[in-house]
């Protein structure tokens, strides 16, 4: 990544103690404690309002300013079976959580439909680190897999999804894992993109954009094969591309 394109937010405040480093948004958190990254902290207060399961458990918690999403970073693939949630430490600004936090701030400032970043934590242990991220929750929304498991989308909605993705690409935003699980549709039919782990800000109009779109196409095909009920057809992809190319 050309990190010169990602500007560290000027309002970010830092908490550091021993091997723990946290960055947070003081506009969202008036009195900071690193305990907010531990699910037990929220569970003890009865403030866990939901969970989601992927590589690990994501917690939805109720804060006085709204609902937040608490996510711990895990490795995928074969290496994830060995190291699970440990990453090689190459400086705080190169950690997965700090990079995603900064990218989310950049996109939020651009007015792109993404969750607002709240805080991140990096826990260093010698040459390795573990990390967490907190963002706002997109209320009354479902990912496209959940939506399409119930009913099909209209041609207009598919074009709207395509236009949304194009908006990110026009700003040079690369989503490393652009798939049907990371696109949300809310009750007002607004499209959102989530989970920008390993995302980057890249030069516009290069081959990465087509590769990004192709990845999403494969995602729909995969879910169509995997699920017994999934209201998606190849013709829907054409409507999405019409919106993307507008």
ChimeraX attribute file (.defattr): number of C-alpha atoms within 10 A of each C-alpha:
attribute: neighborCount
match mode: 1-to-1
recipient: residues
	/A:1	11
	/A:2	9
	/A:3	15
	/A:4	8
	/A:5	14
	/A:6	18
	/A:7	11
	/A:8	17
	/A:9	15
	/A:10	7
	/A:11	11
	/A:12	16
	/A:13	15
	/A:14	15
	/A:15	13
	/A:16	13
	/A:17	9
	/A:18	7
	/A:19	11
	/A:20	16
	/A:21	18
	/A:22	25
	/A:23	23
	/A:24	23
	/A:25	20
	/A:26	15
	/A:27	11
	/A:28	17
	/A:29	15
	/A:30	9
	/A:31	6
	/A:32	17
	/A:33	10
	/A:34	17
	/A:35	10
	/A:36	16
	/A:37	21
	/A:38	14
	/A:39	18
	/A:40	13
	/A:41	14
	/A:42	19
	/A:43	13
	/A:44	9
	/A:45	9
	/A:46	11
	/A:47	16
	/A:48	20
	/A:49	13
	/A:50	11
	/A:51	12
	/A:52	12
	/A:53	8
	/A:54	7
	/A:55	14
	/A:56	14
	/A:57	13
	/A:58	17
	/A:59	23
	/A:60	23
	/A:61	23
	/A:62	18
	/A:63	14
	/A:64	8
	/A:65	10
	/A:66	12
	/A:67	18
	/A:68	24
	/A:69	22
	/A:70	24
	/A:71	23
	/A:72	20
	/A:73	19
	/A:74	18
	/A:75	16
	/A:76	12
	/A:77	8
	/A:78	9
	/A:79	10
	/A:80	13
	/A:81	11
	/A:82	10
	/A:83	13
	/A:84	17
	/A:85	19
	/A:86	19
	/A:87	19
	/A:88	14
	/A:89	19
	/A:90	11
	/A:91	9
	/A:92	16
	/A:93	13
	/A:94	13
	/A:95	19
	/A:96	23
	/A:97	28
	/A:98	24
	/A:99	23
	/A:100	21
	/A:101	24
	/A:102	21
	/A:103	26
	/A:104	26
	/A:105	23
	/A:106	19
	/A:107	19
	/A:108	15
	/A:109	11
	/A:110	11
	/A:111	9
	/A:112	16
	/A:113	19
	/A:114	22
	/A:115	21
	/A:116	20
	/A:117	23
	/A:118	23
	/A:119	28
	/A:120	29
	/A:121	25
	/A:122	22
	/A:123	20
	/A:124	20
	/A:125	14
	/A:126	9
	/A:127	10
	/A:128	14
	/A:129	21
	/A:130	22
	/A:131	24
	/A:132	20
	/A:133	24
	/A:134	25
	/A:135	21
	/A:136	21
	/A:137	20
	/A:138	21
	/A:139	11
	/A:140	10
	/A:141	19
	/A:142	18
	/A:143	19
	/A:144	20
	/A:145	22
	/A:146	15
	/A:147	17
	/A:148	18
	/A:149	16
	/A:150	12
	/A:151	12
	/A:152	15
	/A:153	14
	/A:154	11
	/A:155	16
	/A:156	12
	/A:157	19
	/A:158	21
	/A:159	21
	/A:160	21
	/A:161	24
	/A:162	23
	/A:163	20
	/A:164	21
	/A:165	25
	/A:166	20
	/A:167	15
	/A:168	19
	/A:169	24
	/A:170	12
	/A:171	16
	/A:172	19
	/A:173	22
	/A:174	21
	/A:175	24
	/A:176	15
	/A:177	18
	/A:178	22
	/A:179	21
	/A:180	23
	/A:181	19
	/A:182	18
	/A:183	22
	/A:184	24
	/A:185	20
	/A:186	14
	/A:187	10
	/A:188	8
	/A:189	12
	/A:190	14
	/A:191	22
	/A:192	21
	/A:193	24
	/A:194	20
	/A:195	18
	/A:196	22
	/A:197	18
	/A:198	16
	/A:199	19
	/A:200	20
	/A:201	21
	/A:202	19
	/A:203	16
	/A:204	14
	/A:205	12
	/A:206	11
	/A:207	8
	/A:208	17
	/A:209	22
	/A:210	12
	/A:211	11
	/A:212	18
	/A:213	20
	/A:214	13
	/A:215	16
	/A:216	20
	/A:217	17
	/A:218	13
	/A:219	17
	/A:220	22
	/A:221	15
	/A:222	12
	/A:223	19
	/A:224	18
	/A:225	10
	/A:226	10
	/A:227	11
	/A:228	9
	/A:229	13
	/A:230	21
	/A:231	18
	/A:232	18
	/A:233	12
	/A:234	10
	/A:235	9
	/A:236	18
	/A:237	18
	/A:238	15
	/A:239	19
	/A:240	22
	/A:241	19
	/A:242	16
	/A:243	21
	/A:244	20
	/A:245	10
	/A:246	9
